[in-house]
Structure formats: C-alpha cells, structure tokens
Amino acid sequence: MKLNFCTLFNANYLSRGVLMYHSLQRHCKNFHLYVYAFDDKTYDYLSQANYPNLTVISLKQFEDPELLRIKPTRSAGEYCWTCSSSTILYSIEKYNLDNCTYIDADMCFYSDPKVLVDEMGDNSVLITEHRYTSSYDQSAISGKYCVQFVTFKNTPEGMKVLKWWRDACIDWCYGYVEDGKFGDQKYLDTWTRDFKGVHELKHLGGGLAPWNMQQYAFTKEGKTIQGKELSSGKIFEAVFFHFHGLKLFSNDMVSLTGENYEMNREAIDIFFRPYVKELMQVFEEIRKRDDSFNSNGANQPTDKEPMTFAQILKFFQYDVRMNPVNIFGSKTRSRLAHYHYYKVSDFINK
C-alpha cells in the first residue's frame, strides 16, 4: 500500500521539513508527501528543488473561503493548527487518495512508518497518544492525543471524522483552554467514544518525544534504534521521534527542549545529536540555493550559555539562597537534568 503524507510549514521550519522528507526517503518504501507551503520562500524553494515523491501546494491553491474568513481571527500558530485537518481533506479530495496521514515537520523517521498504519487493520482513523511521563503530564490542557501522526482512510467512516474535525477547527481553534477545547488537539480526546473505526496506536515506536522519552532506554545497532520500556521491559523499534521544542539561535546555540524535560545521555546521543547535525547540513543545502532567509528559524540570539562549572556553581548558590535545604544539591541536580543548551559546533562535533 502506498502511504500518503501531508504537512505544513513556513520558511522558519524549511530545514526541518526537508530533513523529515529525507528521513521518509530513507525508510519508507512507497510514499508521497504533500507539503503545504505557508509562505512564498517555502513554495519557491521546494518548487525549484523538485524533490521526487513530493508535491508542494501554495496557500493560494489551498485556502478556501471558509479558511480565509476565519484567518484574520487567528494568530499564525493558531491558523496552522486550524489548517491541519484541512490539509488532509484537501489532499484526499484533490488527489483522489485512499489514505492520508498528517505529520509534523519537526519529526524524523528511523524505520518504515508502514508498520504504524498497518496496525489500523480495518479501522479508518489512527490517532497517537502523547504517552506523557507522569511528571510532565499535560493531557488536561493539551489532550491525551498528539496531532503529530494522524491517519485517515478515504472511507465513509474516515471522512465523517475528518470533516467533523475540519468543521470544529473552523469554528474554534485557539491557543488557550475553553470549554474543554485547546487548539486542534483536544478534539481528538472523544473520537474513540463518538465515532466508529478509530484506532489508538499501540506501537511504542510511534510517538517518541521529549515528554515521554524518560520512560525508555535506547540502544543503537547499525541503523536500527531499539527502545525498551522501563516499566514493562517491552522491546520495540523506534519509528519516529518528534523534536518538539528544539530551537536554534543566531549565536550558534541550540536548545534541545528548553528547560522543560529531563533527558538522558543515550537519548541525546542517539536522537538529538545526529538530528542537529543533519539539520545543519540541510540548512547549508538550502542556503546555497537561497541565502536570503534562515531556514532554521535562527533569527535571534539567546543569552543562555552551555553548562559549565561556573554555571553549576551559580545555580547552586542561588538555590541555597532561596532555601537552605538545597545545600544538599537536589534542586541543583534537577536544574542540570533539565538544562539543555549547547553551542551547535561543539554539540555536533563531540
């Protein structure tokens, strides 16, 4: 079965989108990717690059009267969320597809995602859980499921759910909580209850992300990345990792997850370091064609610095001043576990 994917991004995410496409090329045997270009720079670059198995669609082609009507009422981010369901619907109807999966641009594939879609069986919709580590559980706000890998088949059941979602997002899609809604994502919470043919992904290798990686141990043999669920001992192959929150800065700095999540050395070495290295390679590939913009979105510097002994001491002194009980270092150790700022050149060459 041919897998069809769609995604959306602008020039600030162009390098991420191209990297994600390259990862599909490496691992997916039969696919086509539909990219919705949210600015002219993205559309022009992808049109000229002429990548195989990729179709680029401009906003002028894609936007319909309903989207244009509500566009002024949404921020740029909210409008992207609003459009995710519409990109799937447009792809299926315009190109007469029998299936389409929306994927986020800041993902990288490590094995064939066909195994995830095959898990659906005769169902018509596939949704993926956040699988939050308990200490980072944001499901009450962001929802149980993540709009990162959402599959719809062109069946009556699948199209019913998709059109309902599209209409709901047109009606309300904002970056705050209201009446049990948040963006395009909280809508998914009720699908297994309200619709037939909706399957919740079980494969642990689909949906690896900063908010759940603490639950797993990772090893790499050759090109295969294997995960082990610490609570059960279950072994699985990594299919994709979602690099949500990774940010590059104009002063040669990268933040892997800000200061939001604890990370272990294996996850950094197996996922993040190769991802940032390839991201910089793609950045150079794009810059050679067009150097009028930064395809990494690295348009501002950061005042954060890589972790040094002086920085550790500064954290420790501050924590002790705030509360003498911190003399034992637990607060400082927690800070260090969540601090992930690196100099790009040092990080990728280590």
C-alpha positions as CSV (number, residue, x, y, z in Angstrom):
1,M,0.0,0.0,0.0
2,K,1.2,3.5,-0.9
3,L,1.4,5.8,2.1
4,N,0.4,9.4,1.5
5,F,1.5,12.1,4.0
6,C,0.8,15.8,4.3
7,T,2.5,18.5,6.4
8,L,2.6,22.3,6.6
9,F,5.4,24.8,7.5
10,N,6.9,28.1,6.5
11,A,10.5,29.2,5.8
12,N,11.5,29.1,9.5
13,Y,10.8,25.4,9.5
14,L,12.0,24.6,6.0
15,S,15.2,22.8,7.1
16,R,13.2,20.7,9.5
17,G,10.6,19.8,6.8
18,V,13.3,18.9,4.3
19,L,15.1,16.7,6.9
20,M,11.8,15.0,7.7
21,Y,11.3,14.3,4.0
22,H,14.8,12.9,3.6
23,S,14.1,10.5,6.6
24,L,11.0,9.3,4.8
25,Q,13.0,8.7,1.7
26,R,15.5,6.6,3.7
27,H,12.9,4.4,5.4
28,C,9.5,4.4,3.6
29,K,9.5,2.2,0.5
30,N,6.4,3.6,-1.1
31,F,5.2,7.1,-0.2
32,H,4.2,10.6,-1.4
33,L,4.5,13.8,0.7
34,Y,2.2,16.8,0.1
35,V,3.7,19.9,1.6
36,Y,1.5,23.0,2.2
37,A,3.9,25.9,1.9
38,F,2.8,28.7,4.3
39,D,4.9,31.4,2.6
40,D,6.4,32.1,-0.8
41,K,10.0,31.3,0.2
42,T,9.0,27.7,1.1
43,Y,6.9,27.3,-2.1
44,D,9.7,28.7,-4.3
45,Y,12.4,26.6,-2.8
46,L,10.5,23.3,-2.9
47,S,9.3,24.0,-6.5
48,Q,12.8,24.6,-7.7
49,A,14.3,21.7,-5.7
50,N,11.9,19.3,-7.4
51,Y,12.2,16.5,-4.9
52,P,10.9,13.1,-6.0
53,N,7.7,11.9,-4.3
54,L,6.9,15.4,-3.1
55,T,4.2,17.8,-4.2
56,V,4.2,21.4,-2.9
57,I,0.9,23.3,-2.6
58,S,0.7,27.1,-2.1
59,L,-1.7,28.9,0.2
60,K,-3.3,30.4,-2.9
61,Q,-4.1,26.9,-4.2
62,F,-5.2,25.6,-0.8
63,E,-7.1,28.2,1.1
64,D,-10.9,28.2,0.6
65,P,-13.5,30.8,1.5
66,E,-14.0,29.3,5.0
67,L,-10.3,29.4,5.9
68,L,-9.9,32.9,4.5
69,R,-12.9,34.0,6.5
70,I,-11.5,33.0,9.9
71,K,-7.8,33.6,9.1
72,P,-7.8,37.2,10.5
73,T,-9.2,35.9,13.8
74,R,-6.3,33.5,14.5
75,S,-2.6,34.0,15.3
76,A,-0.1,32.5,12.9
77,G,0.3,29.4,15.1
78,E,-3.5,29.1,15.7
79,Y,-4.0,29.3,11.9
80,C,-1.6,26.4,11.4
81,W,-3.5,24.3,13.9
82,T,-6.7,25.3,12.2
83,C,-5.4,24.1,8.8
84,S,-4.1,20.7,9.8
85,S,-7.4,18.9,9.2
86,S,-8.0,20.9,6.1
87,T,-4.7,19.8,4.6
88,I,-5.7,16.2,5.0
89,L,-9.1,16.8,3.4
90,Y,-7.6,18.8,0.5
91,S,-5.0,16.1,-0.2
92,I,-7.6,13.3,-0.2
93,E,-10.1,15.1,-2.4
94,K,-7.7,16.9,-4.7
95,Y,-5.5,14.0,-5.5
96,N,-8.1,11.2,-5.0
97,L,-6.1,9.4,-2.3
98,D,-7.3,6.3,-0.5
99,N,-5.3,7.3,2.7
100,C,-3.5,10.3,4.1
101,T,-1.5,10.9,7.3
102,Y,-0.8,14.3,8.7
103,I,2.7,14.6,10.1
104,D,4.5,17.4,11.9
105,A,7.5,18.9,10.1
106,D,9.8,18.6,13.2
107,M,9.8,14.8,13.1
108,C,12.4,12.3,11.9
109,F,11.8,8.7,10.9
110,Y,14.1,5.9,11.8
111,S,12.1,2.9,10.3
112,D,9.2,2.4,7.9
113,P,6.0,4.0,9.3
114,K,4.0,1.5,7.3
115,V,4.0,-0.7,10.5
116,L,2.0,2.0,12.2
117,V,-0.6,2.3,9.5
118,D,-0.8,-1.4,9.2
119,E,-1.8,-1.6,12.9
120,M,-5.1,0.1,12.0
121,G,-6.3,-3.0,10.3
122,D,-9.9,-2.4,9.0
123,N,-10.2,0.8,11.0
124,S,-10.5,4.2,9.2
125,V,-8.7,6.6,11.6
126,L,-5.4,6.3,13.5
127,I,-4.5,8.6,16.5
128,T,-1.4,8.6,18.6
129,E,-1.1,9.3,22.4
130,H,1.3,11.7,23.9
131,R,2.1,9.0,26.4
132,Y,3.3,11.6,28.9
133,T,5.8,10.7,31.6
134,S,3.7,11.3,34.7
135,S,5.7,14.3,36.0
136,Y,5.1,16.0,32.6
137,D,1.5,15.1,32.1
138,Q,-0.2,18.0,30.3
139,S,-3.2,16.0,29.0
140,A,-5.7,18.1,30.9
141,I,-4.6,21.1,28.8
142,S,-3.1,19.7,25.6
143,G,-5.1,16.5,25.3
144,K,-4.5,12.8,25.5
145,Y,-3.6,12.6,21.8
146,C,-1.0,14.5,19.8
147,V,-1.7,15.8,16.3
148,Q,1.7,14.6,15.0
149,F,0.7,11.4,13.1
150,V,-3.0,11.2,12.3
151,T,-4.1,8.8,9.6
152,F,-7.5,8.9,7.7
153,K,-8.7,6.4,5.1
154,N,-11.0,7.6,2.3
155,T,-13.9,5.6,3.7
156,P,-17.3,6.8,4.9
157,E,-16.2,6.4,8.5
158,G,-12.9,8.1,8.0
159,M,-14.3,11.1,6.0
160,K,-17.1,11.5,8.6
161,V,-14.5,12.1,11.4
162,L,-12.2,14.2,9.2
163,K,-15.0,16.6,8.1
164,W,-16.3,16.9,11.7
165,W,-12.7,17.8,12.8
166,R,-12.3,20.3,10.0
167,D,-15.7,22.0,10.8
168,A,-14.8,22.1,14.5
169,C,-11.4,23.7,13.9
170,I,-13.0,26.3,11.6
171,D,-15.5,27.1,14.4
172,W,-12.9,27.2,17.2
173,C,-9.1,26.7,17.3
174,Y,-7.2,28.9,19.7
175,G,-4.1,28.7,21.9
176,Y,-5.9,28.6,25.2
177,V,-8.3,26.3,27.0
178,E,-12.0,26.9,26.7
179,D,-14.9,24.5,27.4
180,G,-12.6,21.5,27.2
181,K,-11.0,22.6,23.9
182,F,-7.4,23.5,23.1
183,G,-6.2,24.2,19.6
184,D,-7.0,21.4,17.2
185,Q,-5.8,18.8,19.6
186,K,-8.3,18.3,22.5
187,Y,-11.0,17.4,19.9
188,L,-9.3,14.0,19.5
189,D,-10.0,13.1,23.1
190,T,-13.5,11.9,22.4
191,W,-13.1,10.2,19.0
192,T,-12.9,6.6,20.2
193,R,-16.1,7.2,22.1
194,D,-18.0,9.3,19.5
195,F,-17.0,7.7,16.2
196,K,-16.6,4.2,14.8
197,G,-13.4,2.9,13.3
198,V,-11.0,5.0,15.3
199,H,-7.8,3.1,16.4
200,E,-5.4,4.3,19.2
201,L,-1.8,3.4,18.2
202,K,-0.2,0.8,20.4
203,H,3.3,0.7,18.9
204,L,5.6,2.4,21.3
205,G,8.0,3.4,18.5
206,G,5.4,5.8,17.0
207,G,5.3,9.0,19.1
208,L,8.7,9.2,20.8
209,A,9.1,12.7,22.1
210,P,10.7,14.9,24.8
211,W,7.7,14.4,27.1
212,N,7.8,10.6,27.2
213,M,11.4,9.6,26.5
214,Q,12.2,9.3,30.2
215,Q,10.1,6.0,30.2
216,Y,12.5,4.2,27.8
217,A,16.1,3.1,27.5
218,F,17.6,3.3,23.9
219,T,20.3,1.4,22.1
220,K,21.5,1.6,18.5
221,E,22.9,-1.3,16.5
222,G,23.9,-0.3,13.0
223,K,21.0,1.7,11.6
224,T,18.4,0.2,14.0
225,I,17.3,2.1,17.1
226,Q,15.8,-0.1,19.7
227,G,13.8,1.1,22.7
228,K,13.0,-0.7,26.0
229,E,10.0,0.4,28.1
230,L,11.4,0.6,31.7
231,S,8.2,-0.3,33.4
232,S,7.4,-3.5,31.4
233,G,10.7,-4.5,29.7
234,K,8.9,-4.4,26.4
235,I,11.3,-4.1,23.4
236,F,10.3,-2.1,20.3
237,E,11.9,-0.4,17.2
238,A,11.9,3.4,17.0
239,V,9.7,4.6,14.1
240,F,9.8,8.3,14.6
241,F,10.9,10.9,17.1
242,H,9.1,14.3,17.5
243,F,11.7,17.1,18.1
244,H,9.1,19.4,19.5
245,G,10.7,22.4,21.3
246,L,14.1,22.2,19.7
247,K,15.2,25.7,18.8
248,L,18.3,27.2,17.1
249,F,19.6,30.7,17.7
250,S,21.7,33.1,15.6
251,N,24.6,33.0,18.0
252,D,25.5,29.3,17.2
253,M,23.4,28.0,20.1
254,V,20.8,25.2,20.2
255,S,18.2,24.5,22.9
256,L,17.2,20.8,22.7
257,T,14.0,21.1,24.8
258,G,14.4,24.5,26.6
259,E,14.3,23.7,30.3
260,N,11.1,21.6,30.2
261,Y,12.2,17.9,30.2
262,E,14.8,15.7,31.7
263,M,17.0,13.9,29.2
264,N,19.4,11.0,29.5
265,R,22.7,10.8,27.6
266,E,21.6,7.9,25.4
267,A,18.6,9.9,24.0
268,I,20.9,12.9,23.4
269,D,23.5,10.9,21.6
270,I,21.1,8.6,19.6
271,F,18.4,11.1,18.6
272,F,19.4,14.8,19.2
273,R,23.0,15.0,18.2
274,P,22.5,13.3,14.8
275,Y,19.3,15.3,14.2
276,V,21.0,18.7,14.9
277,K,24.0,17.6,12.7
278,E,21.7,16.7,9.8
279,L,19.7,19.9,10.3
280,M,22.8,22.0,9.8
281,Q,23.7,20.0,6.7
282,V,20.2,20.7,5.3
283,F,20.5,24.3,6.3
284,E,23.7,24.6,4.2
285,E,22.0,22.8,1.3
286,I,19.2,25.3,1.3
287,R,21.5,28.3,1.9
288,K,23.4,27.5,-1.3
289,R,20.2,27.9,-3.3
290,D,18.8,30.9,-1.3
291,D,20.7,32.8,1.4
292,S,18.0,35.5,1.8
293,F,16.5,33.8,4.9
294,N,17.4,31.4,7.8
295,S,15.7,28.1,7.1
296,N,16.4,27.0,10.7
297,G,14.4,29.9,12.1
298,A,17.6,31.1,13.9
299,N,16.7,34.7,13.7
300,Q,17.6,35.8,17.3
301,P,20.4,35.1,19.8
302,T,19.9,33.7,23.2
303,D,21.5,34.8,26.5
304,K,21.7,31.2,27.7
305,E,25.1,29.6,27.8
306,P,26.4,26.0,27.7
307,M,26.6,24.3,31.0
308,T,30.0,25.0,32.7
309,F,31.3,24.5,36.3
310,A,30.8,28.2,36.8
311,Q,27.1,27.9,35.7
312,I,26.6,24.9,38.0
313,L,28.1,26.9,40.9
314,K,25.9,29.9,40.1
315,F,22.8,27.6,40.1
316,F,23.8,26.0,43.4
317,Q,24.4,29.3,45.2
318,Y,21.1,30.7,44.0
319,D,19.2,27.6,45.1
320,V,20.8,27.7,48.6
321,R,20.0,31.4,49.0
322,M,16.3,30.6,48.1
323,N,16.1,27.7,50.6
324,P,18.9,26.5,52.8
325,V,17.7,22.9,52.5
326,N,19.0,23.0,48.9
327,I,22.5,22.7,50.4
328,F,22.2,19.0,49.7
329,G,22.0,19.7,45.9
330,S,18.7,18.1,44.9
331,K,17.3,21.3,43.4
332,T,20.5,22.0,41.5
333,R,20.7,18.4,40.2
334,S,17.1,18.8,38.9
335,R,18.1,22.1,37.2
336,L,21.0,20.4,35.5
337,A,18.9,17.5,34.3
338,H,16.5,20.0,32.6
339,Y,19.1,22.4,31.2
340,H,19.9,21.6,27.5
341,Y,21.6,24.5,25.9
342,Y,24.7,23.8,23.7
343,K,27.0,25.5,21.3
344,V,26.0,24.0,17.9
345,S,29.5,23.5,16.6
346,D,30.6,21.7,19.8
347,F,27.4,19.7,20.1
348,I,27.6,18.1,16.6
349,N,31.3,17.6,16.6
350,K,31.6,15.9,20.0
